[in-house]
Amino acid sequence: MIDILKYEDLLDSRIKVTCNDGQVFVGTWIDWTSAQDNDPDPESITLELDDSAPMELYVSEIKQIQKAYS
């Protein structure tokens, strides 16, 4: 499982998230929610996507986080 805190410097930045199932999302990382604050769900991040409403991704779904350069 990915450690979100390793990427906290990217909060409020445009990022590319690759999920375990191969889906890729690009957007601005607008929020991080700890597992305690998200109970009963796990820790999550929220992306503001270019073409749709904000999306919440759970830490268990995330394979990789990278800064997006586009």
N, C-alpha and C positions, 0 to 999 in steps of 0.2 A: 504494500500500500504506500502511496506517495505521501511525503511529509510536506504539507502545505506551508508550514512555517519557513521552510528553506526558500520559498518563493515570495515571501511577504513584501519584499522590495518591489515587486511587480504590481502590487495593488495600485489601482488607478491608472494602469498602463494597458496598452493594447496587447493582448496575448493570444497565443494559439494553444488550444487544449486538445490533446489527442486522448480519446477514451479507450478503454480496454477492448471494446468491440470494434475499434477502427474508425469510429465517427470522429470528425475533426470540427471544432468550433473556433471561430475567430471573433473576438470582441473585446470590449473594455471590461476589465475586472473591477467591478464596482462594490463588491462586498465579500466578506469572509464571515462565516458563522461557525462558532465552536460547537463541538458535540453537546456540551452542556446547555448551550443556548438553543440548540436545534432538537432537543429531546422530544420524541423518541428517535428521530433521524440522526444519522452521523454528521460529522463535520462537512461543511459544504462551501463552495464559492458561487458567486452570482456574476454572470457575464451579461453585459448589455450588448446584444448582437445588433449588427447593422440593419438586418432585414426583418427583425421580429421582436417580440417582447423579451424582457430579461429572462435568462435561463439559469436555474439552479442546478449545479452539478455536485454530486456527492463524492467525497474523497475516494470511496471504494470504486467509483466509475472511472477515475482519472489515471491514465498511464503516464502522461507527460505534459508539462507546462513549459512553454517557451515564449520569449518576447516575440511579438509579431512585427515584421518589418515590411509593412505595405500600407 
